[in-house]
């Protein structure tokens, strides 16, 4: 690991040294390095970023809240490279994670190594409005998950996303855009992937994962791809709306949440398999500083309880099934301060034993340079089955070159 870090540091130092006497025409938030070959045969944009935050949490104990637990973390620290190769129609993205949360998850199926690679994908515009993607990247799932963690309205994503999203996977995607008349656009996205999440090296233990998503934009495109960036930083002059619907089928899934969670391993070393289905319906709306995002998610499985070969004895593993609703809105003042609120509910299948959850969140943000440099804070009240309560306060900042 030390050797890898040393190599990366040496590479960055070499690049910096080569350009030390030159004045770059880039600016903060546009990438630390923007390079285009003299013959325009390729380009590279390098943009590091990190997020640091503090958290204080109070659990309800009897008739009062106990002493708070405090935590300070580097939530994300990442190196992002993107550009084109050979032709502007052939783009690529490579993103590496360095924080503990980014690289955790070592197991027998990734050779017990840190999971540095987040994205490694090529995107080929091979004809008209058609694109073919290949590699490891986010699947076309719920809008909140596909929004970059760099462009969030609250300090982090919702409970709906943490329990039911389908995240990154290895495979191929086909994407297309159709004009339905006037400004009305429809996007079609299809993916076939391995089904076990990112950085898997030891083959495909179960079946494949199939994902289809349709998006409708009745009022045309958002400014600066604002349908996949939270908060209305561009202050849309006209109402803009995106409606999305996703269907995901993970055939013979071997992990508790499809792409993530424990592998459901039996005592004889074999792996329990069951079909998992996840659906999403979501919306993004923006107008004149106001933004709204709504999501619904539902996951089902053929047999939630993992069993031994006899089909009767539980292994102790089970698929996390249920549904969730997430509603989020905010208003950006002309001073670049923003207030935002979120309401999330989780309902699990009885077999999981998990309690229904509700969470209310209120946030205040200050955007210095949009999402590239910002300070965020939020406070959340969470209740489990209407009984066990928790209050959590978070404060953090983002800096993205």
N, C-alpha and C positions, 0 to 999 in steps of 0.2 A: 504493500500500500504506500509506504514512504517513497519507494522508487517511482511509482506512478505520479505521485504529487510532485516530486522533484522534476520529473520529465515535463509535466504540464507547466510548472513554474519557469523552467528553463526556456521552453518554447515561447511563453508569453514575454519573457525578458528579451529574447532574441528579436521578436517582432517589434517590441517597443523600441529597442536600440536602433533598428533599421530606420525607424521613422522619427527618431528623437529630434532630428534637426528640421523636420518638416512640420508645417502647420496644416492640420486636418480641417476639411470643410464640414465635418460632422458636428453635431451639437449634443448636449446632454439629453439622454433618452432615445437617441437615434442609433445607438450602438457604439461601443468603444473603438472598434475598427470596422471600417467599410472599405473593402478593396474590390476593384473590378480589374480583371486582366486587360492589358493593353489591347489585345486582339478580341476582347469581349467574349472569350471562350468560357469564362467562369467568374463567379463572384463569391466573396465571403463577408459575412457580417458577424461580428463577435460581440455579444452583449451579456456580460455577467450581471447577476442580481442576487440580492439576499433579503430576507425578512427576519427581523428580530422582534420578540415580544415578551411581555410579562403577563402572568395570569395569577389571579387571587380567587380562591374558591371557598365558599362557606357551605357546609352541609347542615341541614336542619336536624337538631338533636333534641327530641322531646318537645319542649315549649320554646326553645330558642336556638339560634344558630351558634355553632361552636367556633373555635378559633380557626382562622383562615389558613389554608395551605397556599404557599407561594411557589411560583415556578418561573424561571427565566430561561428562555430557549432561543436558539437560532432555528427557526421553524423551517426555513428553506435557504439553501445556498447553491446556486446553479450557474453553469456555464452553457450558453446557448450559441450555436453556430447555425446560420442558414444562408441561403443564396441560390445560385443556379449553376449547373454544370453543363458544358458544351452548348446549351441553348437555353434561353429564358423560359422555354416551355418545359424544361426538366429542372425542377426545383428540389431542394433537399432541406432537411432539418435534422440537426444533431443537438440533443440537450443532455447534459450530464448533471447528476446530483451529487452534492458533497456533504450535506448535513446528515446527522444520524437518522432523522426521519426519512430522508431521501433514499438512503442506501440500506436500510434495515430490511430484514426478511430473508436472510440466508437460510437455506435448507438443502436437503439431499437432491432436490430437483434443479438447483442452480449451482451445484458443486460447492455449496456452503461458502459462497463468495459474496462480497458486497454488491448490491444492485446499483451500480453507478449509472447505467444507461436508462434514461427516461424515454427519449425519442431518438430513433434512428430510422428515418423514412425518406423515400424519394417520392416525388409527386409529378407525374408526367401528363401534361396537357396534350394528349395524342391526337385529338380531333375536335374542332369546334368548342362546344361547352362540356366536353368529356374529359375527365381526369382519372388516371389510374394511380393509386397509392400502393406502395409495397414497403414492408418493414414493420417496425414497432412504433406505435403511436396510439393516441386515444381513439377508441371506437366512437361512432356517431351516436352517443347515448344522450342522457339528459343534458339540457343546455347548461346547467350550472356546472357540471363536470367538465364540459368542453371549454368553457370560459377558463382562461389561464388563471392560475393562482396569483399572477401578477396584476390581474384586473378585477379583483373582487371588491364589492361594496362594503361588506362587513369583514371583520378580522379574519374569518375563515368560512369555509362552506358549511352548509346546514347538516343536520342529523339525517335528513332524507338522503343526501348524497353519501354520507359516510356509511350508511347501512345498505343502500340499494343500488349504487351506481355500478357501471360495468367497466369503467376505467380503460387502461391501456392493455393491448394484446399484440401478438405477432401474427401478421397475415397480410391480406390484400384488400383494398377497398376500391370501389368504382363509384364515381361521383358525377352528377350531371345537373345542369340548370336549364329550366324551361320557362319561356315567357308565355304567360297565359292571356296576354292582351294588356296593352297600356303598361302601367308600372307593376302589374301583378306578376310575381315570380314564384316558381315552384322549384325546390331543390330535391333531388333524389340521391340518397346515399346508401350503398350496400357494402357489407363487409363479410368476409369469410376468414376466420382466425382460429388460432390454436385452442383457445378457450381456457387457458390456465394463467393468464396474466403475463407481466413483463419479465424478461431476463431468464426465462426457463431454458435450460440447456440439455435436459435429459429426455428429449422426445415428448411425444404427445401421449399422455397416460389415458385420457378418455377419448371423447369424440371431438368434433369440431364445433365452433361457435358461429352462429349466423345472425347478422344484425341488419335491419332495414330501417331507414328513417326518411320521412317526408317532412319538408318545411314549406310553409306558405307565407309569402310576404305580400299582402294585398296592396300595400302602399309603397312598394319599391324598397330598395336597399337602404340600410342605415348608413350614416356617415362613419367613415373609418372603421368599418366592420363592427359597428356598435351593437349588433344583435348578439355578438359574442364578447361583449365587454360590459360589465355592470356599471351603473351610474350613467346619467346623461351628461357626460363631460362636454359633448359637442353642442348641447342645447338645440336639439332637433327643431327646426322651424315649422315642420309639419309633422303630424302624428305618424309614427312608424311602428309596425307590428310584425312579429314573427310568431307563427303557430307551428309547433313541432310535434311529431308522433313517432315513437320508436318501438320496434318489436325486436326482442333479442331471444334467441333460442340456443342454449348451451347443451348440446347433446352429450349424454353420458358424462356429465360434469363430475369432477373428482374432488373439488374443493367446496368448503361450506358456503361460500358466496360466489361460486363460479370462478371468477378471476382471482379471488383472494380468500383468506381464511385458511384454516388447517386442511391439509389433505386428509381425506377420510380413510385412514389406513386400518385394515383389519389385523387381528393378532397373528394371522399366518403370513402377513406381509403384502397380501393383495390389497387393492384399493376399491372401495365402494363407489359405484357409479349410479347417478340418477339424472334424468332430464330436468333442466331448470329453464323456466320462462320468465322474462322480465319485460314489462311494458312501461313506457313513459308517455305522458302528455304534458307539454309545457308551452309557455308563452313568454315573450319579451316585448315590452311596450315602452316607448320613450316619446316625450314631447316637452319641449321648452323647459328642461331642467328636471322634469318629473320622470321617474323610471319605475317600472313594475315588472316583476318576474314571478310567475306561478308555475308549480310543478306537481304532478301526481306520478307516483311510482307504485308498481305492484310486482312482487315476485312469487311464483308458485313452483312446486316441484312435484314430480310423480310420487316420490316417497321421501319425505323429509328426514325420517329417522334412519341413519346408517346402521346396517346390521352385518353380522358375521355371515359366513357362507351358508349357514343354515336358514338364513332369511328371517330369523326370529330373535336372536340375541342382539341387543343394541350394542354398538361399539362405544357409545358415549358421544359420537359426533352427530350433528344434524344440520340441515340446510336452514339458513335464516330466511324464512318466508313471512310475507305480510305485505302491508301497504303503507304509504306515507303521503302527506300533503305538505307542501311548503309554499308560503306566500311571502313576498318580500317587496318593499317599496321604499323609495327615497326621493328627496328633493334637494337639488343642488342650487345654493344661492349664488348670486353673481360675485360674491366675495370668495368663492371656491370652498366655502364650508358646506357640509352636507349633513342632513339628518336622515337616518334610515331605520327601518323597523322590519322585523321578520317574525313569522309565526309558523311553527312546524309541529305536526302531529305524526306519531308512529303507532301503528297497530300491527301486532304480530299474530301469527297463527298460534292457537292454544298449545300445539305440540311443542313449540319452541320454548315455552316457559318464560319468555321475556315479557316484561310489563309494558302496557301502553304508556307512551311518553308524550308530553306536551312541552314545548319550549317557546318562550317569548324573549325576543332580543331587541334592544334599542342601541343604535350606534351613532357616533358623531365623528366626522372625518374632516381633515384639512388637506386639500390637494395643493401642493406647492408647484409641481410640474406634472399635472394629471396623475395617472397611476404610476408614473416613473419615480416620483418622489412624493410621499404622502405620509401622514400620521393618522392612525385610526384608533378608535376606542369603542368598545361595546360592553354592555352588561346584559346577562342572560338569566332568566328565571326558568328552571326546569323542574318538572314534577313527574314522578313515576306513579302511575295508577292513582293520581290524586293524593298521594300520601307523602312519599319521600321527596323532599324539596332540596334544591341546590341553587345558589346564586354564584355566578362567575363573572368577574370583571377582567377584561383583557385590554392591554395597551400595546401598540406595536407600530413600527415604521417599516416602510419599503423603500429600497433604493435600487433602481434598475437602469443601468447604463445603456 
